[in-house]
Amino acid sequence: MASASNKEEEPIYGINVTPLVDIMLVLLIIFMVAARLEAPSAVDLTLPRASTGDDSPPATLSIIVPREGALRLDGQEATAEQIEDAVRLARAHSKDAQAVVAADKDVPYQRVMSVVDVVRRGGVTKLALSVENEG
């Protein structure tokens, strides 16, 4: 019994640093995210001018074909004519305009193809069809 009481009185020679490491990792992640968000405005930059430069990224139109209901263009309800007008406008602003069509899997193929035709009539040939990864 004397040995048990001696163990309780022994001084502590080590410190558990696990909670400290956890806190430091969380702070590191927070600072990494905050620094990444502020990086573009952190550097004062004046870009040179060029006659062949394009200062805007290519316009990307998002078109949703739901199982039921109206088509959606960039989140807003739209008709086929409105989509075609928006595609023409995007094409006028950027020759590299592109479109992404996301259709419900139960939508008839003909309806999807009619939307693709609308996009092509508007002048945009860079077109992608959204799918969900099986993996």
DSSP file (Angstrom, degrees, kcal/mol; ACC not computed):
  #  RESIDUE AA STRUCTURE BP1 BP2  ACC     N-H-->O    O-->H-N    N-H-->O    O-->H-N    TCO  KAPPA ALPHA  PHI   PSI    X-CA   Y-CA   Z-CA
    1    1 A M     >        0   0    0      0, 0.0     4,-1.6     0, 0.0     3,-0.2   0.000 360.0 360.0 360.0 -29.0    0.0    0.0    0.0
    2    2 A A  H  >  +     0   0    0      1,-0.2     4,-1.4     2,-0.2     5,-0.1   0.847 360.0  56.0 -65.7 -31.7    2.9    2.3    0.6
    3    3 A S  H  > S+     0   0    0      1,-0.2     4,-1.4     2,-0.2    -1,-0.2   0.842 103.0  55.1 -70.4 -31.7    3.8    2.0   -3.1
    4    4 A A  H  > S+     0   0    0     -3,-0.2     4,-1.3     1,-0.2    -1,-0.2   0.898 107.8  48.3 -67.1 -40.4    0.4    3.1   -4.2
    5    5 A S  H  X S+     0   0    0     -4,-1.6     4,-1.0     1,-0.2    -1,-0.2   0.818 107.5  56.6 -71.1 -28.4    0.6    6.4   -2.2
    6    6 A N  H  X S+     0   0    0     -4,-1.4     4,-0.5     1,-0.2    -1,-0.2   0.854 103.1  54.6 -69.2 -33.5    4.0    7.1   -3.6
    7    7 A K  H >< S+     0   0    0     -4,-1.4     3,-0.7     1,-0.2    -1,-0.2   0.870 105.0  53.2 -67.8 -35.8    2.7    6.9   -7.1
    8    8 A E  H 3< S+     0   0    0     -4,-1.3    -1,-0.2     1,-0.2    -2,-0.2   0.793 109.7  48.7 -68.9 -27.4    0.1    9.5   -6.3
    9    9 A E  H 3< S+     0   0    0     -4,-1.0    -1,-0.2    -3,-0.2    -2,-0.2   0.488  82.7 116.2 -92.8  -4.2    2.7   11.9   -5.0
   10   10 A E  S << S-     0   0    0     -3,-0.7     2,-0.0    -4,-0.5    -3,-0.0  -0.403  71.3-111.4 -67.3 141.0    5.1   11.6   -7.9
   11   11 A P        -     0   0    0      0, 0.0     2,-0.5     0, 0.0    -1,-0.1  -0.349  28.4-111.0 -70.9 154.2    5.6   14.9   -9.8
   12   12 A I        +     0   0    0      1,-0.1     3,-0.0    -2,-0.0     0, 0.0  -0.764  33.0 178.5 -88.3 123.9    4.3   15.2  -13.4
   13   13 A Y        +     0   0    0     -2,-0.5     2,-0.3     2,-0.0    -1,-0.1   0.545  60.8  53.5-102.3  -9.8    7.1   15.3  -15.9
   14   14 A G        -     0   0    0      2,-0.0     2,-0.4     0, 0.0     0, 0.0  -0.893  64.4-146.0-127.6 155.8    5.1   15.5  -19.1
   15   15 A I        -     0   0    0     -2,-0.3     2,-0.7    -3,-0.0    -2,-0.0  -0.972  24.2-121.8-120.8 135.3    2.3   17.7  -20.5
   16   16 A N        +     0   0    0     -2,-0.4     4,-0.2     1,-0.2    -2,-0.0  -0.664  30.6 178.7 -76.3 113.0   -0.4   16.4  -22.8
   17   17 A V     >  +     0   0    0     -2,-0.7     4,-2.4     1,-0.2     5,-0.2   0.373  51.7 100.7 -98.9   3.7   -0.1   18.5  -25.9
   18   18 A T  H  > S+     0   0    0      1,-0.2     4,-2.3     2,-0.2     5,-0.2   0.924  83.4  47.2 -58.4 -48.1   -2.9   16.9  -27.9
   19   19 A P  H  > S+     0   0    0      0, 0.0     4,-2.2     0, 0.0    -1,-0.2   0.890 112.0  51.9 -61.8 -35.9   -5.5   19.6  -27.2
   20   20 A L  H  > S+     0   0    0     -4,-0.2     4,-2.3     2,-0.2    -2,-0.2   0.910 109.5  48.7 -64.9 -41.9   -2.9   22.3  -28.1
   21   21 A V  H  X S+     0   0    0     -4,-2.4     4,-2.4     2,-0.2    -1,-0.2   0.905 110.1  52.4 -64.3 -41.9   -2.2   20.5  -31.4
   22   22 A D  H  X S+     0   0    0     -4,-2.3     4,-2.0    -5,-0.2    -2,-0.2   0.927 111.3  46.0 -59.7 -45.9   -5.9   20.3  -32.2
   23   23 A I  H  X S+     0   0    0     -4,-2.2     4,-2.4     1,-0.2    -1,-0.2   0.904 111.7  51.7 -64.9 -41.5   -6.4   24.0  -31.6
   24   24 A M  H  X S+     0   0    0     -4,-2.3     4,-2.4     1,-0.2    -1,-0.2   0.884 108.9  50.6 -65.2 -38.4   -3.3   24.9  -33.6
   25   25 A L  H  X S+     0   0    0     -4,-2.4     4,-2.2     2,-0.2    -1,-0.2   0.902 110.3  49.4 -65.9 -40.3   -4.5   22.9  -36.6
   26   26 A V  H  X S+     0   0    0     -4,-2.0     4,-2.3     2,-0.2    -2,-0.2   0.927 112.4  47.7 -63.5 -44.3   -8.0   24.5  -36.5
   27   27 A L  H  X S+     0   0    0     -4,-2.4     4,-2.5     1,-0.2    -2,-0.2   0.890 109.7  53.6 -63.6 -39.0   -6.4   28.0  -36.4
   28   28 A L  H  X S+     0   0    0     -4,-2.4     4,-2.3     2,-0.2    -1,-0.2   0.921 109.6  47.7 -61.2 -44.2   -4.1   27.0  -39.3
   29   29 A I  H  X S+     0   0    0     -4,-2.2     4,-2.3     2,-0.2     5,-0.2   0.914 111.4  50.8 -63.6 -42.9   -7.0   26.0  -41.4
   30   30 A I  H  X S+     0   0    0     -4,-2.3     4,-2.5     1,-0.2    -2,-0.2   0.925 112.4  46.1 -61.4 -44.7   -8.9   29.2  -40.6
   31   31 A F  H  X S+     0   0    0     -4,-2.5     4,-2.5     2,-0.2    -1,-0.2   0.864 110.6  53.2 -67.4 -35.5   -5.9   31.3  -41.5
   32   32 A M  H  X S+     0   0    0     -4,-2.3     4,-1.9    -5,-0.2    -2,-0.2   0.925 112.5  44.0 -65.0 -43.5   -5.3   29.4  -44.7
   33   33 A V  H  X S+     0   0    0     -4,-2.3     4,-2.0     2,-0.2    -2,-0.2   0.922 115.0  48.7 -67.0 -43.9   -8.9   30.0  -45.8
   34   34 A A  H  X S+     0   0    0     -4,-2.5     4,-1.4     1,-0.2    -2,-0.2   0.895 112.0  48.8 -64.7 -39.6   -8.9   33.6  -44.8
   35   35 A A  H  X S+     0   0    0     -4,-2.5     4,-1.0     1,-0.2    -1,-0.2   0.873 109.9  52.0 -67.9 -36.6   -5.6   34.3  -46.6
   36   36 A R  H  < S+     0   0    0     -4,-1.9     3,-0.3     1,-0.2    -1,-0.2   0.878 108.4  50.7 -67.9 -37.6   -6.9   32.6  -49.7
   37   37 A L  H  < S+     0   0    0     -4,-2.0     4,-0.2     1,-0.2    -1,-0.2   0.826 116.0  41.4 -69.4 -30.9  -10.0   34.7  -49.8
   38   38 A E  H  X S+     0   0    0     -4,-1.4     4,-1.0    -5,-0.2     3,-0.4   0.549  88.5  94.5 -94.1  -7.6   -8.1   37.9  -49.5
   39   39 A A  H >X S+     0   0    0     -4,-1.0     4,-0.8    -3,-0.3     3,-0.7   0.869  79.0  54.3 -57.5 -45.0   -5.2   37.1  -51.8
   40   40 A P  H 34 S+     0   0    0      0, 0.0     3,-0.4     0, 0.0    -1,-0.2   0.888 116.9  37.1 -61.1 -37.0   -6.6   38.7  -55.0
   41   41 A S  H 34 S+     0   0    0     -3,-0.4    -2,-0.2    -4,-0.2    -3,-0.1   0.538 100.2  79.0 -90.4  -5.1   -7.1   42.1  -53.4
   42   42 A A  H << S+     0   0    0     -4,-1.0     2,-0.6    -3,-0.7    -1,-0.2   0.784  87.9  60.8 -73.5 -26.1   -3.9   41.8  -51.3
   43   43 A V  S  < S-     0   0    0     -4,-0.8     2,-0.7    -3,-0.4    -1,-0.1  -0.900  80.0-139.1-107.7 122.6   -1.7   42.8  -54.1
   44   44 A D        +     0   0    0     -2,-0.6     2,-0.4     2,-0.0    -3,-0.1  -0.704  35.9 175.7 -78.9 117.3   -2.1   46.2  -55.8
   45   45 A L        -     0   0    0     -2,-0.7     2,-0.6    -4,-0.0    -2,-0.0  -0.983  27.9-163.8-133.4 132.0   -1.7   45.4  -59.5
   46   46 A T        -     0   0    0     -2,-0.4    -2,-0.0     0, 0.0     0, 0.0  -0.962  23.9-144.4-113.3 114.1   -2.0   47.5  -62.6
   47   47 A L        -     0   0    0     -2,-0.6     2,-0.1     1,-0.1    -2,-0.0  -0.485  16.3-115.5 -79.7 145.6   -2.3   45.2  -65.6
   48   48 A P        -     0   0    0      0, 0.0     2,-0.3     0, 0.0    -1,-0.1  -0.358  31.2-113.5 -73.2 160.5   -0.7   46.3  -68.9
   49   49 A R        +     0   0    0     -2,-0.1     2,-0.3     3,-0.0     3,-0.0  -0.699  32.8 179.3 -96.5 148.8   -2.9   46.9  -72.0
   50   50 A A    >   -     0   0    0     -2,-0.3     3,-0.7     1,-0.1     0, 0.0  -0.992  31.1-138.9-147.4 142.3   -2.9   44.8  -75.1
   51   51 A S  T 3  S+     0   0    0     -2,-0.3    -1,-0.1     1,-0.2    -2,-0.0   0.744 106.9  44.0 -73.4 -21.8   -5.0   45.1  -78.3
   52   52 A T  T 3  S+     0   0    0      2,-0.0    -1,-0.2    -3,-0.0     2,-0.1   0.385  90.4 114.7-102.3   3.6   -5.5   41.4  -78.5
   53   53 A G    <   -     0   0    0     -3,-0.7     2,-0.5     2,-0.0    -3,-0.0  -0.350  53.5-149.6 -76.4 154.9   -6.3   40.8  -74.8
   54   54 A D        -     0   0    0      1,-0.1    -2,-0.0    -2,-0.1    -3,-0.0  -0.973   7.3-170.2-124.7 113.5   -9.7   39.7  -73.5
   55   55 A D        +     0   0    0     -2,-0.5    -1,-0.1     2,-0.1    -2,-0.0   0.514  65.1  68.5 -86.3  -3.9  -10.4   41.1  -70.0
   56   56 A S  S    S-     0   0    0     37,-0.1     3,-0.1     3,-0.0     0, 0.0  -0.926  80.1-122.4-118.5 140.8  -13.5   38.9  -69.3
   57   57 A P        -     0   0    0      0, 0.0     3,-0.1     0, 0.0    -2,-0.1  -0.360  50.4 -80.1 -69.9 158.9  -13.7   35.2  -68.8
   58   58 A P        -     0   0    0      0, 0.0     2,-0.2     0, 0.0    39,-0.1  -0.336  50.6-110.1 -62.0 139.6  -16.0   33.3  -71.2
   59   59 A A        -     0   0    0     31,-0.3    39,-3.1    -3,-0.1     2,-0.5  -0.507  30.8-159.7 -70.6 134.2  -19.7   33.5  -70.3
   60   60 A T  E     -a   98   0A   0     -2,-0.2     2,-0.4    37,-0.2    39,-0.2  -0.972   1.9-158.6-119.7 119.1  -21.1   30.2  -69.0
   61   61 A L  E     -a   99   0A   0     37,-2.6    39,-3.1    -2,-0.5     2,-0.6  -0.813   4.7-151.0 -97.8 133.7  -24.8   29.8  -69.1
   62   62 A S  E     -a  100   0A   0     -2,-0.4    12,-3.4    37,-0.2     2,-0.5  -0.921  14.8-174.8-107.7 118.3  -26.5   27.2  -66.9
   63   63 A I  E     -aB 101  73A   0     37,-3.1    39,-3.0    -2,-0.6     2,-0.5  -0.955   5.6-163.0-117.7 126.8  -29.7   25.7  -68.3
   64   64 A I  E     -aB 102  72A   0      8,-2.8     8,-2.1    -2,-0.5    39,-0.2  -0.925   6.8-165.3-113.1 130.9  -31.8   23.4  -66.2
   65   65 A V  E     -a  103   0A   0     37,-2.9    39,-2.2    -2,-0.5    42,-0.1  -0.880  19.1-162.1-112.9  95.8  -34.4   21.1  -67.7
   66   66 A P        -     0   0    0      0, 0.0     3,-0.1     0, 0.0    37,-0.0  -0.309  30.0-114.2 -77.3 163.4  -36.6   19.8  -64.9
   67   67 A R  S    S+     0   0    0      1,-0.2     2,-0.4    40,-0.1    36,-0.0   0.910 103.6  15.3 -60.1 -43.3  -38.9   16.8  -65.1
   68   68 A E  S    S+     0   0    0      2,-0.1    -1,-0.2    39,-0.1     2,-0.1  -0.975 110.1  27.6-131.7 146.1  -41.9   19.1  -64.6
   69   69 A G  S    S-     0   0    0     -2,-0.4     2,-0.1    -3,-0.1     0, 0.0  -0.437  90.9 -28.2 102.5-175.4  -42.2   22.8  -65.0
   70   70 A A        -     0   0    0     -2,-0.1     9,-0.1     1,-0.1    -2,-0.1  -0.303  64.2 -98.7 -79.2 157.6  -40.4   25.6  -66.9
   71   71 A L  E     - C   0  78A   0      7,-0.6     7,-2.4    -6,-0.1     2,-0.4  -0.318  36.5-140.2 -65.2 156.8  -36.9   25.7  -68.0
   72   72 A R  E     -BC  64  77A   0     -8,-2.1    -8,-2.8     5,-0.3     2,-0.5  -0.991  12.1-165.1-128.1 132.8  -34.4   27.6  -65.9
   73   73 A L  E >  S-BC  63  76A   0      3,-3.3     3,-2.0    -2,-0.4   -10,-0.2  -0.967  81.0 -21.7-117.1 116.2  -31.6   29.8  -67.1
   74   74 A D  T 3  S-     0   0    0    -12,-3.4    -1,-0.2    -2,-0.5   -11,-0.1   0.865 130.4 -48.5  50.1  40.9  -29.0   30.7  -64.5
   75   75 A G  T 3  S+     0   0    0    -13,-0.3     2,-0.4     1,-0.2    -1,-0.3   0.289 119.5 103.3  89.9  -9.7  -31.6   29.9  -61.7
   76   76 A Q  E <  S-C   73   0A   0     -3,-2.0    -3,-3.3     1,-0.0    -1,-0.2  -0.839  79.1-104.2-109.1 143.4  -34.5   32.0  -63.2
   77   77 A E  E     +C   72   0A   0     -2,-0.4     2,-0.3    -5,-0.2    -5,-0.3  -0.381  50.7 170.2 -61.6 139.8  -37.5   30.6  -65.1
   78   78 A A  E     -C   71   0A   0     -7,-2.4    -7,-0.6    -2,-0.0     2,-0.2  -0.994  30.6-127.0-152.0 153.0  -37.2   31.2  -68.8
   79   79 A T     >  -     0   0    0     -2,-0.3     4,-2.2    -9,-0.1     5,-0.2  -0.467  39.5-102.3 -90.5 170.6  -38.8   30.2  -72.1
   80   80 A A  H  > S+     0   0    0      1,-0.2     4,-2.4     2,-0.2     5,-0.1   0.874 124.1  52.4 -61.3 -37.1  -36.9   28.8  -75.0
   81   81 A E  H  > S+     0   0    0      2,-0.2     4,-2.4     1,-0.2    -1,-0.2   0.903 108.6  49.1 -66.7 -41.3  -37.0   32.2  -76.7
   82   82 A Q  H  > S+     0   0    0      2,-0.2     4,-2.4     1,-0.2    -2,-0.2   0.885 111.2  50.6 -64.9 -37.9  -35.5   33.9  -73.6
   83   83 A I  H  X S+     0   0    0     -4,-2.2     4,-2.5     2,-0.2    -2,-0.2   0.927 110.0  49.5 -64.9 -43.8  -32.8   31.3  -73.5
   84   84 A E  H  X S+     0   0    0     -4,-2.4     4,-2.5     1,-0.2    -2,-0.2   0.907 111.4  49.2 -62.6 -41.3  -32.0   31.8  -77.2
   85   85 A D  H  X S+     0   0    0     -4,-2.4     4,-2.4     2,-0.2    -1,-0.2   0.914 111.8  48.6 -62.8 -42.6  -31.8   35.6  -76.6
   86   86 A A  H  X S+     0   0    0     -4,-2.4     4,-2.5     2,-0.2    -2,-0.2   0.877 110.9  50.9 -65.8 -36.9  -29.5   35.2  -73.6
   87   87 A V  H  X S+     0   0    0     -4,-2.5     4,-2.6     2,-0.2    -2,-0.2   0.920 110.3  49.1 -65.9 -43.6  -27.3   32.8  -75.6
   88   88 A R  H  X S+     0   0    0     -4,-2.5     4,-2.0     2,-0.2    -2,-0.2   0.912 112.4  48.6 -61.0 -42.2  -27.1   35.3  -78.5
   89   89 A L  H  X S+     0   0    0     -4,-2.4     4,-1.7     2,-0.2    -2,-0.2   0.917 112.0  48.1 -64.5 -44.0  -26.2   38.1  -76.0
   90   90 A A  H  X S+     0   0    0     -4,-2.5     4,-2.0     1,-0.2   -31,-0.3   0.900 111.8  50.4 -63.3 -40.1  -23.5   36.0  -74.3
   91   91 A R  H  < S+     0   0    0     -4,-2.6    -1,-0.2     1,-0.2    -2,-0.2   0.851 107.8  53.6 -65.9 -35.1  -22.1   35.0  -77.7
   92   92 A A  H  < S+     0   0    0     -4,-2.0    -1,-0.2     1,-0.2    -2,-0.2   0.853 113.4  42.7 -68.0 -34.3  -22.0   38.7  -78.7
   93   93 A H  H  < S+     0   0    0     -4,-1.7     2,-0.4     1,-0.3    -2,-0.2   0.794 128.9  20.5 -81.8 -29.3  -20.0   39.6  -75.5
   94   94 A S    ><  -     0   0    0     -4,-2.0     3,-1.5    -5,-0.2    -1,-0.3  -0.959  56.0-155.8-146.3 122.6  -17.7   36.6  -75.7
   95   95 A K  T 3  S+     0   0    0     -2,-0.4    -1,-0.1     1,-0.3    -4,-0.1   0.703  99.9  57.9 -69.1 -16.9  -16.8   34.5  -78.6
   96   96 A D  T 3  S+     0   0    0     -6,-0.1    -1,-0.3    28,-0.1    -5,-0.1   0.105  76.3 147.6 -98.3  21.6  -15.9   31.7  -76.2
   97   97 A A    <   -     0   0    0     -3,-1.5    29,-0.6    -7,-0.2     2,-0.3  -0.216  25.1-172.6 -57.1 147.0  -19.3   31.6  -74.6
   98   98 A Q  E     -ad  60 126A   0    -39,-3.1   -37,-2.6    26,-0.1     2,-0.4  -0.924  13.0-147.6-140.9 163.3  -20.4   28.2  -73.3
   99   99 A A  E     -ad  61 127A   0     27,-2.2    29,-2.2    -2,-0.3     2,-0.5  -0.985   2.7-156.0-137.5 146.0  -23.4   26.5  -71.9
  100  100 A V  E     -ad  62 128A   0    -39,-3.1   -37,-3.1    -2,-0.4     2,-0.6  -0.988  12.4-160.9-121.7 122.5  -24.1   23.7  -69.4
  101  101 A V  E     -ad  63 129A   0     27,-3.1    29,-2.7    -2,-0.5     2,-0.6  -0.911   5.5-172.2-107.5 122.9  -27.4   21.8  -69.7
  102  102 A A  E     +a   64   0A   0    -39,-3.0   -37,-2.9    -2,-0.6     2,-0.4  -0.959  10.9 179.0-115.2 115.2  -28.5   19.8  -66.7
  103  103 A A  E     -a   65   0A   0     -2,-0.6   -39,-0.0    27,-0.4    -2,-0.0  -0.921  33.3-108.5-119.4 142.1  -31.6   17.7  -67.4
  104  104 A D    >   -     0   0    0    -39,-2.2     3,-1.8    -2,-0.4    -1,-0.0  -0.350  31.9-119.6 -61.0 145.5  -33.4   15.4  -65.0
  105  105 A K  T 3  S+     0   0    0      1,-0.3    -1,-0.1    -2,-0.0    -2,-0.0   0.718 112.2  55.1 -65.2 -19.0  -32.8   11.7  -66.0
  106  106 A D  T 3  S+     0   0    0      2,-0.1    -1,-0.3     3,-0.0    -2,-0.1   0.412  80.3 111.7 -94.2   2.3  -36.6   11.2  -66.5
  107  107 A V  S <  S-     0   0    0     -3,-1.8   -40,-0.1   -42,-0.1     5,-0.1  -0.575  80.3-104.0 -74.1 135.3  -36.9   14.1  -69.1
  108  108 A P    >>  -     0   0    0      0, 0.0     4,-1.5     0, 0.0     3,-0.8  -0.309  23.8-123.3 -59.8 142.8  -37.6   12.8  -72.6
  109  109 A Y  H 3> S+     0   0    0      1,-0.3     4,-2.5     2,-0.2     5,-0.2   0.838 109.6  60.5 -56.2 -37.4  -34.6   12.9  -74.9
  110  110 A Q  H 3> S+     0   0    0      1,-0.2     4,-1.9     2,-0.2    -1,-0.3   0.875 102.3  51.7 -61.4 -38.4  -36.5   15.1  -77.4
  111  111 A R  H <> S+     0   0    0     -3,-0.8     4,-1.5     2,-0.2    -1,-0.2   0.903 110.6  47.9 -67.1 -40.1  -37.0   17.8  -74.8
  112  112 A V  H  X S+     0   0    0     -4,-1.5     4,-2.2     1,-0.2    -2,-0.2   0.923 111.5  50.6 -64.2 -44.2  -33.2   17.9  -74.0
  113  113 A M  H  X S+     0   0    0     -4,-2.5     4,-2.5     1,-0.2    -1,-0.2   0.837 105.3  56.4 -65.4 -32.2  -32.4   18.0  -77.7
  114  114 A S  H  X S+     0   0    0     -4,-1.9     4,-1.8     2,-0.2    -1,-0.2   0.884 108.3  47.9 -66.8 -35.6  -34.7   20.9  -78.2
  115  115 A V  H  X S+     0   0    0     -4,-1.5     4,-2.2     2,-0.2    -2,-0.2   0.910 110.5  51.3 -68.0 -42.0  -32.8   22.8  -75.6
  116  116 A V  H  X S+     0   0    0     -4,-2.2     4,-2.4     1,-0.2    -2,-0.2   0.906 109.3  51.4 -60.0 -41.7  -29.5   21.9  -77.2
  117  117 A D  H  X S+     0   0    0     -4,-2.5     4,-2.7     1,-0.2    -1,-0.2   0.889 107.3  52.8 -61.9 -40.0  -30.9   23.1  -80.5
  118  118 A V  H  X S+     0   0    0     -4,-1.8     4,-1.5     2,-0.2    -1,-0.2   0.916 110.4  47.7 -61.4 -43.3  -31.9   26.5  -78.9
  119  119 A V  H  <>S+     0   0    0     -4,-2.2     5,-1.7     1,-0.2     4,-0.4   0.922 113.2  47.4 -65.1 -43.9  -28.4   26.9  -77.6
  120  120 A R  H ><5S+     0   0    0     -4,-2.4     3,-1.3     1,-0.2    -2,-0.2   0.884 108.3  54.5 -66.5 -38.1  -26.8   26.1  -80.9
  121  121 A R  H 3<5S+     0   0    0     -4,-2.7    -1,-0.2     1,-0.3    -2,-0.2   0.833 102.4  59.6 -63.0 -30.4  -29.2   28.4  -82.8
  122  122 A G  T 3<5S-     0   0    0     -4,-1.5    -1,-0.3    -5,-0.2    -2,-0.2   0.606 124.5-104.9 -73.2 -11.3  -28.0   31.1  -80.4
  123  123 A G  T < 5S+     0   0    0     -3,-1.3     2,-0.6    -4,-0.4    -3,-0.2   0.456  79.3 127.1 104.8   1.9  -24.5   30.6  -81.7
  124  124 A V      < +     0   0    0     -5,-1.7    -1,-0.3     1,-0.1    -2,-0.1  -0.833  21.7 167.1 -96.6 122.2  -22.9   28.7  -78.8
  125  125 A T        +     0   0    0     -2,-0.6     2,-1.0   -28,-0.3    -1,-0.1   0.565  55.0  90.2-107.7 -14.0  -21.2   25.5  -79.8
  126  126 A K  E     +d   98   0A   0    -29,-0.6   -27,-2.2    -6,-0.0     2,-0.4  -0.746  61.6 160.1 -84.6 105.2  -19.3   24.8  -76.6
  127  127 A L  E     -d   99   0A   0     -2,-1.0     2,-0.4   -29,-0.2   -27,-0.2  -0.979  23.7-170.7-135.3 137.9  -21.9   22.8  -74.8
  128  128 A A  E     -d  100   0A   0    -29,-2.2   -27,-3.1    -2,-0.4     2,-0.5  -0.970  15.3-142.7-129.0 146.4  -21.7   20.3  -71.9
  129  129 A L  E     -d  101   0A   0     -2,-0.4     2,-0.2   -29,-0.2   -27,-0.2  -0.938  25.0-127.9-107.7 126.4  -24.3   18.0  -70.5
  130  130 A S        +     0   0    0    -29,-2.7   -27,-0.4    -2,-0.5     2,-0.3  -0.509  33.0 172.7 -76.0 137.2  -24.3   17.7  -66.7
  131  131 A V        -     0   0    0     -2,-0.2     2,-0.5   -29,-0.1   -29,-0.0  -0.926  31.3-117.1-136.1 163.2  -24.2   14.2  -65.2
  132  132 A E        -     0   0    0     -2,-0.3     2,-0.2     2,-0.0     3,-0.0  -0.879  33.8-115.4-102.1 134.8  -23.8   12.7  -61.7
  133  133 A N        -     0   0    0     -2,-0.5    -1,-0.0     1,-0.1     0, 0.0  -0.488  14.4-147.6 -69.7 132.2  -20.7   10.6  -61.1
  134  134 A E              0   0    0      1,-0.2    -1,-0.1    -2,-0.2    -2,-0.0   0.780 360.0 360.0 -70.7 -26.8  -21.6    7.0  -60.3
  135  135 A G              0   0    0     -3,-0.0    -1,-0.2     0, 0.0    -2,-0.1   0.462 360.0 360.0 -78.4 360.0  -18.7    6.5  -58.0
